[in-house]
Structures are given as C-alpha cells and as structure tokens.
Amino acid sequence: MTETDGVSLPRGDLTVRTIAMPADTNANGDIFGGWVMSQMDQAGGIAAVERAQGRAVTVAVNAMTFIRPVRVGDVLCVYTRIDRVGRTSMKIEVEAWARRFRTQVREKVTEATFTFVSIDDEGRPRPLDTP
C-alpha cells in the first residue's frame, strides 16, 4: 500500500506490533529513538530469517530520520518489504508507524533500509537461494 485519496499508507507487511510503555521514555516523556530502532531491527530480522530460511544478521542501517515522536500508549506498527536480494545479503525497507493512543490516527514516525546477511552455523555468509 502506498497512497489512497492523498493519504499515505504503510508499505510492506505488518511484521511487528507493540505498545510504547513508560519504561521506554526519555526525560521529556517521548519514546527513545533507540527503542523504535530496536523494534525495526526485530521486524527486519523476522523478514530476513523468513527469506533466508535460516540465520541472518544485521550488517547495516542507512540514515534514519525521525519524522514524528512516539508517545506512551501509542501502538508502534512496523512494516517490512524486501527491496533487493544479492548472493548472501538482502536490503529490507522498514517503516515504523504509530497508531496514536485511544484513536485510529496513524502517522509514519520513521523509515530506514536495513541490510542483513544470511549466515551459516559458524557465522559465515551463506548464499541465499533464489526464489
């Protein structure tokens, strides 16, 4: 999904959905950016493991810009979409959206491209099977 009637929509599959809690805040009462990034890495990891059909590790994250804050009580929804697949690596587009507390309002809070590498049991890069 990308746009309907001028309204931006999430792209990809809903992979992680969790609630922002008070323990995840900074001194200003906003949710830590690192907590959001961690949820995005987990979602990307789920997509990578499913695509690799085995172990996969994060090796890079492109620039991440926080568009809007996440607040306590918001439901963070993380969407993933596999963008490119190489011999052992894959780039996964990850978007984080907040469904605002006690509303149905959804806003994109950040996005990034995560790079994962498929690895074997010894931690060495393992070729990905082509679909």
C-alpha positions in Angstrom: 0.0 0.0 0.0 1.3 3.5 -0.7 -1.5 6.1 -1.1 -5.3 6.3 -1.1 -7.1 9.6 -1.7 -3.9 11.5 -1.0 -3.4 9.7 2.3 -0.1 8.0 2.8 -0.3 4.3 3.8 2.3 1.8 5.1 4.3 -0.1 2.5 5.0 -3.8 3.1 3.8 -6.4 5.5 2.9 -5.7 9.1 5.7 -7.6 10.9 5.8 -6.3 14.5 3.1 -4.5 16.5 3.8 -3.4 20.1 2.7 -0.8 22.6 5.0 2.0 23.8 5.3 1.9 27.6 6.5 4.4 30.2 9.8 2.5 30.7 10.7 3.2 27.1 10.7 7.0 27.5 13.4 9.7 27.8 13.4 12.6 30.2 11.0 14.5 28.0 8.4 11.7 28.1 8.9 10.8 24.4 9.8 7.2 23.5 13.6 6.7 22.9 14.6 6.6 19.3 16.7 3.6 20.1 13.7 1.7 21.3 11.9 2.4 18.0 15.1 1.4 16.0 15.2 -1.9 18.0 11.6 -2.7 17.1 12.5 -2.0 13.4 15.6 -4.2 13.6 13.5 -7.0 15.1 10.9 -6.7 12.3 13.6 -6.6 9.7 15.2 -9.7 11.3 12.0 -11.6 11.1 11.6 -10.8 7.4 15.3 -11.7 6.7 15.1 -15.0 8.5 12.0 -15.9 6.6 13.6 -15.0 3.3 16.9 -16.7 4.2 15.2 -19.7 5.6 17.9 -19.7 8.3 20.1 -17.4 10.3 20.5 -13.8 9.3 22.3 -10.8 10.9 22.0 -7.1 10.6 25.1 -5.6 9.0 24.0 -2.0 8.2 21.2 0.6 8.6 21.0 3.5 6.3 20.3 7.0 7.5 17.2 7.2 9.7 15.2 10.4 10.2 12.6 10.6 12.9 9.6 12.3 11.4 7.3 12.4 14.5 7.7 11.3 18.1 6.2 8.2 19.6 4.4 8.6 22.9 3.4 6.4 25.7 0.3 4.4 24.8 0.9 4.6 21.1 0.9 1.3 19.2 4.0 1.0 17.1 3.4 -0.9 13.9 6.5 -1.9 11.9 6.2 -2.9 8.2 8.8 -4.6 6.1 9.4 -5.1 2.4 12.3 -6.9 0.8 13.8 -4.5 -1.6 16.8 -6.3 -3.1 18.4 -9.7 -2.7 22.0 -10.4 -3.5 24.2 -13.5 -3.2 24.3 -13.5 0.6 22.7 -10.2 1.6 19.3 -8.5 1.3 18.1 -5.0 1.8 14.8 -4.7 3.6 12.8 -1.4 3.7 11.4 -0.9 7.2 8.7 1.7 8.1 7.5 2.5 11.6 4.0 3.9 12.1 2.3 5.0 15.3 -1.3 4.4 15.9 -2.0 7.2 18.4 -3.3 6.3 21.9 -7.1 6.0 22.0 -7.5 6.9 18.4 -7.4 5.4 15.0 -5.0 8.0 13.7 -1.8 6.5 12.1 1.3 8.5 11.4 4.6 7.4 9.9 7.3 8.1 12.5 10.5 6.9 10.7 11.8 4.6 7.9 15.1 3.1 7.0 16.8 0.4 4.9 18.3 -2.4 6.8 20.9 -4.7 5.3 21.0 -8.3 6.5 23.4 -11.2 5.6 22.4 -14.8 5.6 24.9 -16.8 7.7 25.6 -20.5 8.5 26.0 -22.1 11.9 29.6 -20.9 12.1 28.6 -17.3 11.4 30.0 -17.2 7.8 28.0 -15.7 4.9 25.7 -18.3 3.3 24.3 -18.0 -0.2 20.6 -17.3 -0.5 18.5 -19.5 -2.6 16.9 -17.5 -5.4 13.1 -17.6 -5.3 
